[in-house]
Amino acid sequence: MEKSAWYTAAGAALLILSSFAAGTTSAEEGAESGAPMLEEVIVTATRRSETVDDVPISISVADADAIAATGSVDLQDIASYIPNFVFAAGNNAATSNIAIRGVFSQIPPNWIGFEQPASVYVDGVYVGKQFAANATLGGVERVEVLRGPQGTLFGKNTIAGAVNIISAKPHDELAGSASIDLGNRELVDARASVNIPLVEGRLAVKVSAGHRSQDGYVTNTFTGDDDLANWEQSGARLQLRFTPGESTTVDFTADVFEAESKDYFYEFVEYGPFYDGRRYSVTNNFPNVTKIDLLGFSLTAEHVFANGYTFTSISGWNEDEVDFTGDVEARPDDFFAFHGVQTPELFSQELRIASPADQNYDFVAGLYYFSQENTAVDGLLPGRDFPFPPIAGSRADQAQHVDADSTAAFVHGNYHVNERVTIFAGARYTDESKEYSVDPFDCPNFLTCLVLGLPMFPGPVDAPEDATTREPTWTLGVRFHPTDDAMVYASVSRGVKSAAFNNIQDPIAAHAQMNLTADAEFVTNYEVGAKTHWLDRRVGLNVAVYYMDYEDLQVRQNCQTCGPLPIQILSNAGAATSKGFEIEFSALATAGLLVTAGVGYTDATYDRFEDVFDNRARMIVDASGNDIPLAPRWQLNVALQHTARWGPGALVSRLDYLFIDERYGHQDISNDPGSLIPSQSLVNARIGYRPNAGSWGVSVWGKNLADDDTLVLHQFATAFGNFSPSGLYQEPRTYGLSLSYSF
């Protein structure tokens, strides 16, 4: 009943949007000719270049100017400005929780058997592990966030959406830039790049590098260390563009990135027995440190044939490593520390052909291959308070190995019925298989290992089954241009997230208990939307309404029967839905005043999810009807950006207001009030000067100007009887000075 009502509402919305869009003509006729207009944005969301206004997808774009204007340095910053996109805080630098339209998969760094439902791509290359998505953004041309399943053209676990990052390419002019940000808590963010044409019209090289560091703001009251939540990051990129002829372009990129942080980990909060009344304070007995090293290469070749067809090849190879250590109890009691290392190696190859776009039909078709070899070693190190002092310092480790291979074939086409109406459809078939093995403890369980001090790796144990996914994904829809400045669309699409392995020390026993794997996850997305411009493109308004019907949603939860102590496994919820809308507005109110706003609404719930373990009640409950964690009902962003002439230059000022509604913590399936994350409002501002003739700039800026200290992560901790709410608070106010120069 609820679904049919939503379909009816969506259909009505489409009719309203159609009539709404059709009215833009009369509005434009009264517009003043020659007035400033909103810039046209080109995207590659459909694997060919076209304006964002013609793409029948709910998509938000942050270009280089927007990234600079907002002071964004990574995806977590950008997410604040995009409706229904959440990049949630984690308790270490290697943990990222990406949610689009209310659906996410929280992945600890040592879990290697499954992926996020929203994938990240850099220049067409799949970023296989989410800790790699935490890297800072340098030399980026734009970031495209596509909402809803994108399995047809992107594939590879884009069931909730995709993030498409496009870097700025080398070109035929000598150019360069340098910038530095200096701020409180010893912030230093220095970046530089140079573009050199080596052979005119044939070969150009671009080299970029950056370093960013800042002191922490959290104190460990047990050790006296007041520099927790600090970080240091460095990266470099080499890009070559070779143009052997007018019809052929070859781009090569090499990236290296490294980061280290002392993590803000497990602060006890209100309502718990260990809360000490202070904020930004912890009592860890062991340092929590994360180190990330990323190395990647990509090669993209594109050739346009004489008949207008375009052939594209994209090859990518990445070798990454994340190393993390952490306290387990989050108290002065030194029973255990945790250490883990993950070393994924990934290779991908895509071949595709695109027809010319000037006919009454066009298509993109291709083949895709992906391979991954990943090893994660993690274990416990007993401390001074472990009850068996003679073996304190011995380790209980296990090593997991996942090998994955995925192949796919896809096609997406448009049939232009006339100049106003286009029917589009696409399909993809994916065949993916994962193999899992583990080098387990050489004893019945890890507690016995610790007590007896037994060796760690007796030999690998292979999982008795593969995690295999052989499924089609597809999309079907229609778009209609009632006027030259309006487009409305309706679509239905199907997405899949591949089957996964659990982080299990005994795959044989887990297989017998049916806890070894989680089945593939599916979604059917129904969507209508409109993209419009008014008043000679001085005003833009985009709207999308959606209903996402999930089957076998993969959810991480506690298992009380999987070992000597409670552990977490991935299981399938029976059914879930996410429904809501996105609205994005932009307007040139005057020649110098730009107003932008975005609103997102999401109602994401488990429709059927029984037999869930409640952390606080210590019992099995029925989570059917509960909210999905990390799914705020409302998100809002509003910005005013003003440019005014001042002397021989211009004064540019910007004010941002960001709001995110309350939501449950990332592990709280049972909707425990003790893990509720409160709603939050942030205010950011920037003001700067740039001369009319010249290429330097200076600005001062501030983030979180009201010094908000709201909880941004909240959970009911379960580590070794430490059943007390814990979380992370919003980073305090930051401010600084930015200097830049370019030629």
Summary of the structure (lengths in Angstrom):
residues: 743
radius of gyration: 26.0
end to end distance: 61.8
largest distance: 86.3
contacts: 2624
relative contact order: 0.13
helix: 9%
strand: 56%
